[in-house]
């Protein structure tokens, strides 16, 4: 287990090292990223989640990104295995051309908790079904959570860093850093609020500062 913890910490370090290598150019774009996740348990260890996403920009034609998808997860102790699908729609800088992307996702997540701290390492393999060349890319994210006490509806604070690797180019092409909190809203809903910095190679905009809001609803 100590090796997995060391690997998660190494991923955070790797993300910090990769950020300068994939640093975006130009003036960062200010964006709002929103998401709604509706989860339905299927027995004791399985769940299915419907996902809807909308992203808007301060300077680009809106909406810049919409998506709908479905995830199925299986939990077994510290491990979670998942498969998912996304139907994504994006526009160009002028909003004239529409790009539809279909993505199959395969996830493995490991979590370790001690005291009020949780360390999570998620590895994701994505198959871009609509790609004309090598469709595969990998994403690795390390996350640290700190459970709060006597903080009202705030359940935990967290930070994570995620690196993206494109197999067709043989390089890391994107880095995402987040810091935020989870706020419980009643017994079946929560709101994840965060700041995110994204840097990407050969993308316009290359740098993004985003405010993120993710509403989670548990049907149980």
N, C-alpha and C positions, 0 to 999 in steps of 0.2 A: 504493500500500500504506500510506503514511503516513496517508492519509485514513481508512482502515479502523481503523488503530490509534487515531487520534484519536477515532473514533466509539465504539470500545469503552471508552476512558477516559471519554468523555462519558456513556456509559450508567451507569458506576459512579457518576459524579457525580449523574446524574439519579436513580438509586436512592436516594442519600443525601438528595437534596432531596425526593423523593416520600415518604420514610418518615414525616416529621412530618405530611404531609397525609393519610396513610391510617393513622395511628397507632391501634392497637387500644385499646379502653377496658376498664376493669376489671382484675382481677388476672390476669396471664398464666397460661395453663394449661401445665403441664409434660407433655410428650409424648415418646413413643419412636416414631420412624419407621424401619421396616425394609423392605428391598427385596432381591430376588434377580434378577439379570440373567444369562441364559444365552445366549451369543452363538455363532452358527455362521457361519463365513465361507462366502460363495457366490462362488467365483472370487477374483480378485485385488482387485477394487474394491467388491464388494458383501458385505453381511452381513445376517443376520436374527437378531433378539434377542427371546427370550421374557422377559416381565417379570411378577413377582408382588410385591405390596405389602401391608403390614399396618401399621397405626398404632394405638397405644393411648394412653390418656390417664390422668393421675393422678386427675382429678375427674369425667370423663364416663363414660357407659355404654360398655363396650368390647365388641368393637372399634369404634373410631370411623370406620375407613376400611379397606376392602379393595379390591384392584384386580388385574386380570389384563389383559395386553395383549401386543401384538406390534409390533415396529418393523422396518422395512427401510431400510437406509442405503446410499448410494452415495458413495464418496470419490473425489475428483479433485484431487490436489495439496493446496492449503490449504483446499479447500472440501469440505463434506459435505452432501449432500441426503438428507432422510429423510421417510418417511411412517409413521404409526403409528395404532394403535387402542387404546383403553382401555375396559374394562367396570368401572365403579366402583360400589361399594356403600357408602353412608354412613347413619348413624342420627341421630336427633335427640338433644337433650340428655338425655332420659330413656330413650333407646334403644327407644322404642315404635314409631316410624315408620321405615320403611326407604325410602331414596331410591336408585334405580338410575339411573346416568348413563352414557351412551355417548358417547364423544368420539373424533372423527377429528383427527389431528394432522399438521401439515406443518412441517418444520424446514429451516432453512438455517444452517449453522455455518461460520464462517471462523476459521482459526487462523494465528498467526504466531509463530515461534520464533526467539529470538536468545540465544545462550549457554545458560544454564540457565533462562531465562525463557520462558514461553509465554503469549500473550494470545489469548483466544478470545471471539468474539461470536456468540451464538446468537439467532436470531429464530424464533419459533414462532407459527403461526396455528392456532387450535383451533376446530372446529365441534362444538358440543354438540348431538348429534343428537336428544336427548330434550328440548331446551328448547322452551318454549311461545312465547317471543318471539325476538328477534334472537339467534341462537345463537353468533355469532362473538365471539371474544376473542383478543387478541394478548399475547404475552409476549416480552420482550427481556432477555437475561442476558449480562452481561460477566463474564469470569473471568480471574484471573491465577494462574499456576502457577509454582512455583519448584522445580526438580529438586534433590534432595538428593544429597550425596556422602558416602560413608563413614557412612551412617546406617542400616546394616543393611537390614531389609526395607522401610523407608519410602522410597517412590519419589519422591513430591513432596508439597509443602505447597501449599494453594490457598485462595483467597478469591473469592467471587463475590457479585453482587447482581442481583436479577431484579425487574422491574416488570411488573405485569399491567394490561391495559387492556380494559375492557368496552365493546363498540360500542353495545349497547342503551342504556347509561346515558351514554355519551360521556365517561368519566372513568377515571382510574387508580384501581383499587380494592384493590390488594394489593401488598405488597413483601416479598421474601424475601432475607435476608442469610445467607450461609454462610461458615464458616471451618473447615478440616479438613485431612485428609491421606489419601493412598492408601498402603496397606500391601500388599505382594506376599506371597501365600501360595503358595509353590511356583511352578511354571511356568505354570499355567493358571488360577489363582484370585487374586483381590485383594479387599481389604476397604477400602471408603471409609468413614471415620469423620469425623463433623462435628458442629458445633453450628450450629443454625439459629434465627434469629429471624424470625417472620412477623407482620406487621401487616395487618389487613384492615378495610375499611369494612363496616358493617352485617352483621357476622357474630359469632356467639357460639361460642367465645370470640374476641374481636377481636385478642388478642395471644397468641402461642404461642412458648414456648421449647422447642426439640426437640433431643434427641440422635438423630443419624441413623447408621444402619449399612446399607451397601449391599454385598452380596456379589456380585462379578462372576466368572463362570465362562466361560472361552473353550474351545470345543470345536474344537481345531485340532491 
